[in-house]
Amino acid sequence: MPTSKSADAPHDAPILVTMGEPAGIGPEVAVAAFRALGGRIGGRPLRLVGDAGVFRSCGDIPAAAIVATEAKAVRAPSRPDAGNAAATAEAISLAVEMAMRGGAGAVVTAPINKAVLMQAGFAFPGHTDFLAHLTGAPRAVMMLASDELRVIPLTVHIPLAAVPGAIDERSIFETAEIVLAALQRDFAVENPRLAVAGLNPHAGEEGALGREENEIIAPAIAALRRRGHAVLGPLPSDTMFHAEARARYDAALCMYHDQALIPIKTLSFWQGVNVTLGLPIVRTSPDHGTAFDIAGKDLSDPRSMIAAIEMAAKIADARAQ
């Protein structure tokens, strides 16, 4: 496994876009974005990582623009096959390895299907955990970002019933520090402000509707403030996402998946980008899934993939300065 320290990438290092699930829209939007951007973003070339045949089945791509995996995949739109899992996972690990060596400025991942990968023995619940494993990062943090809003779910792909037991003061504190550092380093926010949502309705209403705010979330916020961070909360999640409320902070740390993703998908469905914080490399992804229902029907929209590539290049440029 690579170490957690990556090599410095030059200003013209390529942006790598992985194949994703071959039966979904990932290869389609990767190829469409490549062609829409003319094969480059700013001073950086784009490279597609995965099975060459899968990419070429989605459009004309120069051979030099493809970083081919050793494992092969077959594209059968809307018909996922666990036999493709090796190539899907290799595309991610190959792209990460190149970025860790300094051979790429950023990695943009097309959507994968976790169920299909797990059928083939994939040991991770999703991209974020796999990327943390590959890079040796102690904690990887998912941020969904757009021009309207940045949100971070503290807990991600776990059942809602398991959320209260998965929240603790340390995870809130460590996640918040990663977010605040990334806002400065990657998003050029000089004095970042973080809003922290409560777990319960009305942020627990002083304990009447739940104790997590008083016993876990508020102490974590107090510790962050003692470190000199500007942190608001715990805030009622039903009143923290309208325009006036959003003007008070630069990112919002939420307690569970839908608490974070519903507001950003409502405000910025096609512009929202998944950014993994806490890694030694830059990684983004479009904020949508494999969309098996429309794969291969010429209905996929590359706007979210284009937004992910643009944000990856912007962060890579910021880190290269």
N, C-alpha and C positions, 0 to 999 in steps of 0.2 A: 504493500500500500504506500502511496506517495506520502512524503512528510507534509506537515501543515504549512510549511513555508514555500511559496511559489517563487519562480524566477521572474525577474522583471521582463515585461514584454515591450518590444519597441513600439513606437507610435504608429507604425504601419502594419502591425501584426494583425492577421485576419480575425474576423468574427466567425466562429464555427456554429453552424445550425445543425442539430441532430435530426435524425429521421423520425423518431417517435414510433408509435404503433403503425406498422405498415398497412393495416386494414382500415385505419381511420383517416382523418383529414390532415394529419400532421405532415406527411410528405407533400400533399397538395399545396398547403399554405406555405411550406418552406420553399418549394419551387416557384410558386406565384410571387412570394416576397422577393426572392432572388431576382426574378425577371423584372418586377416592378421597380426595383432599386438599381437595375443595371449591373448587378453582380458586385456592387460595392456600397459602402456607407461611409461618407466622408473620404478620408485617406486610407480606409481599410477595405481590403477585398473580403468578399463573403465566400465561405467554403461550406459545402453540404457534407455531413458525415453520416454514412450509412451504406446500405446496399445500393450500388449504382443502378441496377435494374429497376429498383423501386422508385428512385428519383426520376429516371428517364421515362417511366410509365406515366409520370405526371406532367411531363413537358420537356422541351429541348434544353439540355444543360451541357455546357462544355465539359469534356472529360477532366480537364485540369482543375475544375471547380469542385470536384468530388473527392473526398477522402474516404476511400472504400474500407469497409470492415472485412475481416477475414470470414466471419460467419455470414451466411447467405440468408436472404429473406425473399418471400414471394408476396407480391401485393395482390390480394383478393378483396377489393373494397367491401366493407360491411361484414366480412367473414373472418374474424380474428382467429389466429392459429397459434397455439403455444409453441409450435415449431419455429416461429419467428423470434422467440424471446431472446435467444442468444445474440442475434444481430442487433436487436433493439437495445439490450444492455451494453453490448460492446461499443455501439455508437456513442453512448454516454461516457463510458470509461475511457475510450480513445480520445474524445474531445477534451475531457478533464486532464488526461495525461499530457496532451499537447499544451494546454493552458498552464499546467503546473511547471512545465519545462521552459515556459516563456515563448512558446511557438504560436500562441494565440492570445488576442487581447481579451476575449470573452467567449463564453459558451451560451448559446440560446437553444433551449431544448423544446422540441415539439412534443405534444401530449403523448403520454403512454397510458396503457390500460393495466391497472394494477392486478386485476383478477387474472388476466391472461399470463402476465409475468409470474404470478405466484403459482399458477398451474405448472410452470416449468421449474419451480424451486427458487424463484427470486425471493431473497430473504428480507426485503425492505418494504415498508408500507407505502413508499412513494419516492419521488425524485429527491426531495430534501434530505431524507435520511441516507439515501445512497450517495449523494454528493458529499455529505459530511464524512461518511466512511471513506470515500475515495480520496478526499483531501486531508483527512486527519483532523478536521475541525472539531473542537469539543462541543460546540453548540451551533447549529445552523438554524436560522430564523427566516420564516416566510413573511415577506412583505408584498402586499398588492398595492401598486402605485399607479397614479394617473395625475394629470394636471389638476384635477378636482380634489383628490383625497389620497392619503397614504394610510393603509391599515395593516395591522399585524395581529394575527390570531395566536394567542399564547398556546392553546391546544389546537390541534389540527384535525387529523383523521381518526378521531375516536368517537364512540357513541356519546350522545348528549348526557346520558345517565352517568357516564364516567367522568365528566368534566369537573364537578366539584372536588373529587378526590385527586385530580391531577394538578390542581392549582396549589402552588406553595409560594412562600415569600421569596425564596432563593431564585426560583425560575422567573418570577416577575422582575426581580432586580437585575439578574443577568441578561435577560432578554431586552429589558429597557436600555441597559448600557450599550449593548450591541447596536440597537436601533439608533440611539443618540449619536454614537460614533459614526455610524454609516451616514446619517443625515449631514454631518459635517464633511466627511471625506468624499462621499459619492454624490451628494445632492447639493453641495455648496451652501448649506444652511449654517451660517456662522454661529448663531446662538439658538440651537434647536429647542423647540417646546414639544413636550410629549403629553398627550391626554391618555388617561387610563380609565377604561370602562369598568363599571361594577359588574358583578355576575348576576345579581338578582334584580327583579323589577324595582325601579326607583333607587337603584344602588343600595338595596337592603333596607331603606327607610329607617336608619339608625338602629338596625338590628331587628326590627319588627318583621321584616320579610326575608331574613337570612343573615347569618353572622360572618360570612366570608369577607365582606367589605371591611368590617371592624377588626377582624382577627388576622387576616392575611394580606389583603390588598392595601389597606391604609398603612400598615407598618412598612411594607415594601416601598411605598411612595415616600414615606418619611425618611427612609434610609437613602433613597435617591436624592432627595432634597438636601440631606446632610452632605452629600458629595458635590453639591453645587449645581445640580441639574434642575431645569425648569420643568416641573411635572405637575399636571392638574389631575385631580380625581380623589377617590373613585367617583366617576360621573354616571348618571343614569343614561343607559345606551339609547333610550328612545328620544333623547333631546340633545344629543351631541353631534348629530350629522347634518343639521340644516346649515345654510350658508353662514349665518352669523356665528354659530358655534364653531364651524370649521376654521374661521378666521383667527381663532384663539390658539391654534396649535398647528404643528407641522406634520405630525403623525399621530395615529390613535392606536394604542395597544388594547386589544379586545381579549376577552376571556375564552372565546370558543369560535369555531369556524364560521358559522353563519352570522354571528354577531358582527364579524368583520366583513365578510364577503357580500352580504346582502346590500349594504349601503354603497360599496364601490361598484358592484355590478349594476345597481340601479342608476348611479350617476355616470358611469364610464364603461359600459358593457364592452365596447369594441376598442377602447383605448387603455383598459386596465392591463398592467403588466405584473407578472409574478417575478419578484427579485429575491434571491436568496442572500441574506446578510450573514456575516460571521464566517464566510469562506475566504481563503486566500486567493481565490479567483473570482472573476465577475461571472455571474450566471443570471439569466433572465429567461422567462417563458411566457408565451401568450396565456391569457387568463381564460382559457376554455378547454374543453375536453376533446376526446377523440371523435365525437359526433358520428358514430357508425351509421346513423340513420340517413346522413346526407353524403357519406363518403362515396367518391366515384361518380357523383351525379352533377358535377359542375356547379354546385351550390355553395361551396365553402367560401368564406370571406377572409382574405389575408390581412385585414387591417390590424388585428391584434398581434399577429406575427410581425408585421412591419413595425408596430409600436415597440415590441419587445427587442427587435434588432436595433432600432434607433436608441432606445434607452441603454442597451448593452454598450453600444459604441460611445454614448455620452459618458457613462461611468468609466469605461476603459480609458477614455481620453483624460478624464479627471484624475485617475490613478497614475497615468503616465507622466503627469506634469512634475 
